[in-house]
Structures are given as structure tokens and as C-alpha cells.
Amino acid sequence: MTISDSLAVNDPSVLVVIVNYRTSRLVVDGLRSLVEEVQTHPSIRVAVVDNESGDDSVEYLQAAIAENQWDSWATLIPSGHNGGYAYGNNIAVRPALQSSDPPDYFLLLNPDTAARPGAIWALVEFMEQHEKVGICGSGLENADGSPWPIAFRFPSLLSELDSGLRIGLVSKLLNRWVVPREMSNEEAQVDWLPGASMMVRRQVFEEIGLMDEGYFLYYEETDFCLQARRAGWLCWYVPQSRVMHIAGQSTGVTVRTDRPKRLPTYWFDSRRRYFVKNHGWLYAAATDIVWLKAFMLWRLRRVVQRKPDPDPPHLLSDFFQNSTIMNSLRGLGKPAAKVGEPVKDPG
């Protein structure tokens, strides 16, 4: 009997969590891509959390679920508050963990994704065969079907140097620390994975807790994978699972086909939170200084060499204004916020 045969006899349970913010049409496309796999594996359930979109998302999603008769496996949860990505996922994960029969696995799936056939179960089978793996993720594709094989290393002072400087020779020397990691078509252990399609073993949540709601958007999955690593869990890239990901549909920040929009304040808040929480204030300040100096050198070289500008507008001034040191100066005389406390909703 193969592992696929044995799983079919007693399928592990999976809760797919999709957080929507004004992308309800894409969510319906994503749900449609799950139909065949849900029919093959009835232990899969889907929870769609609407993060207070403020448009017709709730009504549209309710109607689509009812009209397509998906209500036997898909549930819509209006959150009543836009608390960000971690908050939205936790809205569905928390009660599932507290139930009398919690899922074996949770798949965090972005609203702008479409799962290819067998994508969910490829992750389940991998997890079933590797008990030390607490988190695994899919190989991603662009909307045109071309591969986007990406995973990541944890950010560090050296990765920030490379991010700002952008000199090929330096990038080669710092290859072990460069954050984006282009993947092959082979399974591989990685530091962290994009939250676009990330499966989490139930025991990971039970051991390290839910995702940190102090991050509004960005860096929350980086932080979560780091906490899992520190608790002894491994994170793996599993390209047999394929998921199409458009990227940037809610924010316009991570678009891959055009120059990105100006970075919102919460991006800088999340970056700063990640470094302060995990490495301390001095290290966070050092990464800011290194990046700013390196980026200014890049800007000068770009002008001299007449290179196109690929960066979001006002990046240098925004980064400086939201740096660890400037944020601390603005906070003088105010009670210090504890790391781990939620930030205010910037929306």
C-alpha cells in the first residue's frame, strides 16, 4: 500500500484559511480551483475571513458559496475589523484549535491564488512523511503559468547591506545571506516561505502560539517561521505542490510586473518590529544605518550610470523617517510599547 492509499483510508484533516480584503472575485476563482481536491479529500475544509473590506465582499462571497453549493465545505467569517494578515488568519485558526476535533494541518492561502490539481494533498503527503517538518509551502507560478520558484532566508544585517548596495560582486560574496532564494524543482529545507501557500502542522501552533498580530502586513510569516525554527521545527519548500499567485492585489506593493507603489507605513513598522523583536534595538538600528548608507551609494551609482529607477517612490526618505532611531526619538516621553503587543490598525 502506498502512502497515498493509506491516506485515503484515514485522511488527515486540513483547514484552508483565506483572508480577503477587497479581492472577493479572486477569492471565488480560488475556491473554484479547490473544488476537485475537496471532492477527492472530504477532510478538507475552507474558512474565508473577510477583513472588514468595506465593499460588497461579504454579500458577494456569501452568494457565490450558496449558488455553487460550496457551503458543505466552505465557510465565510466576517471579522468585523481589519487587523491585518495575522489577525485575519488567527480569526479562523484560533477557534479551530480550540474545537473538540482540531484539524491536523492548516493551509494559509492568499486570496489571489489558484491551487493546481493536487496542490493541497502534495503538502499533506510530504508532512505525513516528515514528522520534524512543521511548515511547508508550495512552488508558485505567475498568472501566465510561468514558474516563480521562490523561498527566503531570514533577514540580517548582511542581507540589508546587499539589499541597499546592489553590486553583483558583493551579492555573490553575500550569497548565503541574500534573502530571496531561487529554488530548483527539488524539495529543499528553507528558512521561511511566502504566506501565499503555507501549510502549518497543528502542533506548531500549539507549541509557539498563533501568528503575531503586532504585524499588520508583511514580515509576519517571516517571524512565525523563525519562532518555529527556534522551537525545533523545520520548514521545507515542496515544488510538487503548485499554486498560481498573482501577488500584490490588495496592496500593490509586491507586484512583479510593474514598478511598485510607495511603501505604506505599516511595511516599515513590520520590518522594524521584526528586527527589534528578534535581535534587539541596537541590531535593528544597525541594520537601518547599513541599509541607508548602502542605498545612498546605489542611488548615486544609478544616476551616474543612468540606470532606470526600480524602487518605490520616496523610499529613501520614508525609510529614514520610519527607521528604528527616528521612531524611538518620536516616542520619547511616551510609555514604551512592549514587543508582542498589537500595533494600531494603520488603515
ABEGO torsion letter per residue (X at the ends): XBAAAAAAABBBBBBBBBBBBGAAAAAAAAAAAAAAAAAABAABBBBBBBBGAGBAAAAAAAAAAAAAGAAAABBBBBAGBBAEAAAAAAAAAAAAAABABBBABBBBBBAABBBBBGAAAAAAAAAAABAABABBBBBBBBAAGBBBBBBBBBBBAAAAAAAAAGBAAAAAAAAAABABBBBBABBBBBABBBAABBBBBAAAAAAAEBBBAABABEGAAAAAAAAAAAAGBBBBBBAABBBBBAEGAAAGAABAABBBBBBBAAAAAAAAAAAAAAAEAAAAAAAAAAAAAAAAAAAAAAAAAGBBBABBBGAAAAAAAABAAAAAAAABGBBBBBBGBBBBBAX
